[in-house]
């Protein structure tokens, strides 16, 4: 976690920061407690950003405000750490394995509504990980042995007798009001005329930071004296109606209610409806959720703009554009108001329908050049996707939609390392939806596929039986696909036949993306039978389909398949190594650590096959760091090749030399593996050599293709437009009658061998 600059000024808390930092050096669990709006989250975030050097194992922040399913608590923390749940162990075991030997800090923010689950998780991690420290924020303590509780008090307020600006501004609550007032109204300056009203207001709000900020936001339409008068009236009403509430809770409620009263009718409706979002949302999501007579189109934009002005919504600049976030106290108020109107379910259904459409759009656009964009969009909305699924599971009629949502863009969940979570959503939806629910058999088949990806072959077989019992035409290729994958992992017969049939049916239906993983399975199964030429043809076709669509994720899978076939099944090791470097180059451009781990492990196999044992040990070490980073295990992910060649490398070097080279590899940056090996560099012809029938420029580009550079990287290297590089490559493919870049790379390297 890197230190972030605050978007607004930070007032006070210097003593609190110092105290919390000191406690993090003394205790294993520190919990900041206090009422909503007191500033626990911001204080914890500032402390966490300031102690990164003390925690070389990393600082991870898990925001829990938008999470309301305690069963997902462990998965959420694992997700924040970038850990995959593909290994055959629980998410809790994966967390422990990752954190056990690290001096790390985990910040669990907003624990109060999940207090029991947070206490259990924190206790388990602290017992199993001796160097781990947990910092939590909650409205109540967690009750874990050894917990150090730090009550966070509101900001200091001046005495009622304060009359001068000089005296008032020495108090943090007044300073905060003045700072926020100047942001809202640049002309604002605290003067002797206003000081009494500001002092009165800060005392009424008892220095609660959120209440002070909300009050300051009203300066656009009211003077400090008018705000203080209205605040006094609101408190009087709340005091008579809610004497059992803590005073500070009443003051915050009164402030929020005052902000709500100052909103227009349209803004109030938007506030209440937007409280349904678990995380940040964009304007299109707000428009879908707020769609009622009088609140549509530009009216929603105006309402959102007004709520931002009044500090009800916070603007967030995300990876996919501007989004908006509501603080938890304001969201709770909006949900109460929404429930009082009797429209909570209507709005929740609109929220669910919006995210169901989003998943459908992502599924339709996933295969191609926009995959990274879709991954970013869904990642930013992950909390709301979960909330939409959870709401849909309340009723069998709604669970049909959950079944459709969970059955869609499976690759998204796999890229997040959440094969286990999506299998859980599928299982829950199948349990609630009726036996005749459309898509039920296909969903069972996809759940089986997820179970296999999670190394649970018995669970996969059970789900396949259920799928076959209710099979319909739509489910047939999905069942064949899952059957093929289970057979391949279990080294059982019929993997090839099932995969080929899945490819055929998906192809007949025009579902190109659905063909690709079965095609990969078929290629590996073909290589197992000794038919390397057949395996190469399948993988070349897979690369061709990916190139035609502009998709790199499945292209990387195809290149990994080619590397596996060439290296492990007796093909050309050099060709396989180049394919793996091509695949690794794709993976390292994005966040896909798991795929990168596969590729680096494969490069270790190539070195072992050439008997370059030190290089093999170093690559196994680099791969081990990547496996650790994503919480996966190579003896499950790439079992046969990994085990055989790792054992051979260890045996050839001996324990001491192996461990030395392995440790060196662990410290290496995986990008270093993309450099062309020295042996290949010696074989490269002069830069101006022509490779007939290509022109000089085409020859130059073909050689760069053979080194694994992408079109964009070639364009940068040669200082030409990317479109020009693409045109040259197409001419090369036409002249050589080739279908893809891999064939060009093989052809170039054959020319190199001839010239030696």
HUTATA-V754306 format. One line per field, one symbol per residue. ss: DSSP state (@ for helix, = for strand, . for the rest). phi: phi as a letter, one per 20 degrees, with the letter a starting at -180 (. if undefined). burial: + if it has 9 or more other ideal C-beta (glycine too) atoms within 8 Angstrom, else -. A space follows every 10 residues. Layout:
ss = ???
phi = ???
burial = ???
This chain:
ss = .......... ...@@@@@@@ @@@@....== ===......@ @@@@@@@@@@ .@@@....== ===......@ @@@@@@@@@@ .......... @@@@@@@@@. ....=====. .@@@@@@@@@ @@@@@@@@.. ..======.. ......==== =......... ....@@@@.. .@@@@@@@@@ @@@@...... .@@@@@@@@@ @@@@....@@ @@@@@@@@@@ ...@@@@@@@ @@@@@@@@@@ @.....@@@@ @@@@@@@@@@ @@..@@@@@@ @@@@...... =.@@@@@@@@ .=..=..@@@ @@@@@@@@@. ..======.. ======.@@@ @@@@@@@@@@ @..@@@@@@@ @@@@@@@@@@ @@@@@..... @@@@@@@@@@ .@@@@@@@@@ @@...@@@@@ @@@@@@...@ @@@@@...@@ @@@@@@@@@@ @@.......@ @@@@@@@@@@ @@@...@@@@ @@@@@@@@@. ..@@@@@@@@ @@@@@@@@@. ....@@@@@@ @@@@@@@@.. .@@@@@@@@@ @@@@@@@@.. .@@@@@@@@@ @@@@@@@@@. ..@@@@@@@@ @@@@@@@@.. ..@@@@@@@@ @@@@@@@... ..@@@@@@@@ @@@@@@@@@. ..@@@@@@@@ @@@@@@@@@@ ...@@@@.@@ @@@@@@@@@@ @@@.@@@@@@ @@@@@@...@ @@@@...@@@ @@@....... .....@@@@@ @@@@@@.... @@@@@@@@.. .@@@@@@@@@ @@@@@@.... @@@@@@@@@@ @@@@@.
phi = .efdfffcfd dmmgffgfff ffffeddecc dedqfgneof fffffffgfe dfffcffocc ddedgedcdf feffffffff emeedefebf ffffffffeg ddecdddddm egecgfffff fffffffecf decddccafb femegnfded feefffdfff ffcdfgffff efffgfffff ffffcgefcf cffefffffg fffgelmfgf fffffffeff ccegffffff ffffffffff dbfffggfff ffgfffffff ffffgfffff gffffffecf bdfffffffe fcgncblfff gfffgfffge mfddfceefd pfcccdfgff ffffffffff emdgffffff ffffffffff ffffdfeqfe gfffffffff dgffffffff ffefbgfeff fgffffefeg gfffffmdff ffffffffff fefffeffnf ffffffffff fffemdffff fffffffffd fcgfegffff fffffffffe ldfmffffff fffffgffem eggffffgff gffffffgen efffffffff ffffffffem deffffffff gfffffeedn eeffffffff fgffffffec eefffffgff gffffffffe meffffffff ffffffgfgd mdcffdfcff ffffefffff ffengfffff fffffgeefg fffeffggff ffeffgfefe dgeeffffff ffffgfenff gffffffelc fffffffgff fffffelddb ffffffffff ffffef
burial = +--------- +++--++-++ +-++--+-++ ++++++++++ ++++++++++ ++--+-++++ ++-+-++--- -+++++++++ +++++++--- ++-+++++++ -+-+++++++ +--++-+++- ++++++--+- ++++++++-- -+-+--++-+ -+-++-++-- -+--+-+++- ++++++++++ ++-+---+-+ ---++-++++ ++++++++++ ++++++++++ -+-+--++-+ ++-++-+++- ----+--+++ ++++++++++ -++--+++++ ++++++++++ +++-++++++ ----++--++ ++++-+++-+ ++++-+-+-+ -+++++++++ +++++-++-- ---+--++++ ++++++-+++ -++-++++-- +--+++++-+ ++++++++++ +++----+++ ++++++++++ ++++++++++ ++++++++++ -++---+-++ ++++++++++ +++++++-++ +-++-+++-+ +---++++++ +++++++++- ---+++-+++ +++-+++--- ++++++++++ +++++++--- -+--++-+++ +++++++-+- ++++++++++ +++++++++- +-+-++++++ ++++++++-- -+++++++++ +++++++++- --++-+++++ +++++++-++ ++-+-++++- +++-++-+++ --+---++-- ++++++-+-+ --++-----+ --+------- +--+---+++ ++++++-++- +-+++--+-- -+-+++-++- +++-++-+-+ +++++++++- ++----
